[in-house]
Amino acid sequence: MVKPITKETLFMNCMEMDFATKVELEHWIATFEERVWTPDVMRELTKAGLVRTTAAQVWNKDNHRITRVFEYENEKAYKACQIIIEKKIMPKAKANYTPKMRNNRGIIIYDYRS
């Protein structure tokens, strides 16, 4: 069954972060909430229109990768959240980690949920 696209999951960003070593990846996993994505920042992002975010460790590649998916109410919410991320997340992330990052942004055209 395909459910209709809802207001809550209209705009998304999928980020890939590659770490140089397994130790750096494991450190990020162990500390990213307390150092970077703090509860205060998450509340601010939610207020700006972030609906959901999911982080996953990639295991089927020969690298040290995390993917993070962000879902926003709409493009306006995405832009508002990007301002918060630039000011409050990126300085901390760059001070503590050196991953290569790639982003793919899009509008959801298909959303299957069981």
C-alpha positions in Angstrom: 0.0 0.0 0.0 1.4 3.4 -0.9 0.3 6.1 1.4 -0.1 9.7 0.1 2.7 12.2 0.6 2.0 14.1 3.7 2.9 17.6 4.8 5.3 16.1 7.4 7.6 14.5 4.8 7.8 16.8 1.8 11.4 17.9 1.6 14.4 15.8 2.5 18.2 15.8 2.7 20.4 12.7 2.7 23.9 13.4 4.0 26.9 10.9 3.8 29.8 11.4 6.1 33.0 9.4 5.5 35.5 9.2 8.4 39.2 8.6 7.9 39.4 5.9 10.5 37.1 3.5 12.4 38.2 5.1 15.7 36.9 8.5 14.4 33.7 7.0 13.3 33.1 5.2 16.6 33.9 8.4 18.5 31.3 10.3 16.4 28.7 7.7 17.2 29.5 7.7 20.9 29.5 11.5 21.3 27.6 13.2 18.5 24.5 13.9 20.7 26.4 15.5 23.6 28.9 17.4 21.4 27.0 18.4 18.3 23.3 17.4 17.9 22.3 18.4 21.5 18.7 18.2 22.7 18.6 22.0 22.7 19.6 22.2 19.0 17.2 19.4 18.1 14.3 21.4 19.8 15.3 24.5 17.8 15.4 22.5 14.6 12.0 20.9 15.4 10.5 24.4 16.0 12.0 25.5 12.6 10.3 22.6 10.8 12.5 19.5 11.1 10.1 16.5 11.2 12.5 13.6 11.4 16.2 12.7 11.3 17.7 9.3 11.2 21.4 8.4 11.4 22.7 5.0 10.3 26.1 3.3 10.2 26.8 1.9 6.7 28.1 -1.6 6.9 28.0 -2.9 3.4 30.9 -0.7 2.1 34.6 -0.9 2.7 34.8 2.4 4.5 33.8 4.3 7.7 30.5 5.9 6.7 27.4 7.3 8.4 24.3 8.4 6.5 21.9 10.9 8.0 18.5 11.6 6.6 16.6 14.8 7.4 12.9 15.3 6.7 11.3 18.8 6.7 7.8 20.2 6.5 8.7 22.1 3.3 11.5 24.0 1.6 11.0 27.0 3.9 11.6 24.7 6.9 14.7 23.2 5.2 16.2 26.7 4.7 15.4 27.8 8.3 17.1 24.6 9.6 20.1 25.1 7.4 20.7 28.5 9.1 20.6 26.8 12.5 22.9 24.0 11.3 25.4 26.4 9.8 25.6 28.5 13.0 25.3 25.8 15.7 26.2 22.4 14.3 29.0 23.0 11.7 31.4 24.9 13.9 31.3 22.1 16.5 31.4 19.3 13.9 34.4 20.8 12.2 36.2 21.3 15.5 35.7 17.7 16.6 35.6 15.7 13.4 37.1 15.8 9.8 34.6 13.7 7.7 34.1 14.2 4.0 30.4 15.2 3.6 28.1 14.9 0.7 24.5 16.1 0.6 21.6 15.1 -1.7 18.4 17.2 -1.4 15.1 16.5 -2.9 11.3 16.6 -2.8 9.8 13.3 -1.8 7.9 11.8 -4.8 7.2 8.3 -3.4 6.8 7.3 0.2 6.0 3.7 1.1 5.1 2.9 4.7 3.7 -0.4 5.9 
